[in-house]
Amino acid sequence: MGTIDEQGQLTLDQPLVLDRNSRVEVIVLIPETTDDDEPSQADLLGDFKQAWHEAMTGQTIPVSQLWEGLEND
């Protein structure tokens, strides 16, 4: 991972471990712009892990209970 500054220079988060003065080929993947409201992949994975844990440990409620109180809205 790295950052591109205002001058277009690439700065790596960590140094590369290879022979000095070696030429390298760089592929830059630019993430799509996203709204700040969209959850990150880490957030989604955390939510999934929590839901999976709850499902596997029986911490669930019937679907019919989910609809209670919403039927007349």
ChimeraX attribute file (.defattr): number of C-alpha atoms within 10 A of each C-alpha:
attribute: neighborCount
match mode: 1-to-1
recipient: residues
	/A:1	9
	/A:2	10
	/A:3	11
	/A:4	10
	/A:5	9
	/A:6	7
	/A:7	6
	/A:8	8
	/A:9	9
	/A:10	13
	/A:11	12
	/A:12	11
	/A:13	9
	/A:14	8
	/A:15	7
	/A:16	8
	/A:17	6
	/A:18	8
	/A:19	7
	/A:20	7
	/A:21	6
	/A:22	6
	/A:23	7
	/A:24	7
	/A:25	5
	/A:26	6
	/A:27	6
	/A:28	9
	/A:29	7
	/A:30	6
	/A:31	6
	/A:32	6
	/A:33	6
	/A:34	9
	/A:35	7
	/A:36	7
	/A:37	6
	/A:38	9
	/A:39	11
	/A:40	11
	/A:41	9
	/A:42	9
	/A:43	11
	/A:44	12
	/A:45	12
	/A:46	12
	/A:47	12
	/A:48	12
	/A:49	12
	/A:50	12
	/A:51	14
	/A:52	13
	/A:53	12
	/A:54	12
	/A:55	12
	/A:56	10
	/A:57	9
	/A:58	9
	/A:59	10
	/A:60	10
	/A:61	9
	/A:62	7
	/A:63	8
	/A:64	7
	/A:65	9
	/A:66	9
	/A:67	10
	/A:68	9
	/A:69	8
	/A:70	8
	/A:71	6
	/A:72	6
	/A:73	4
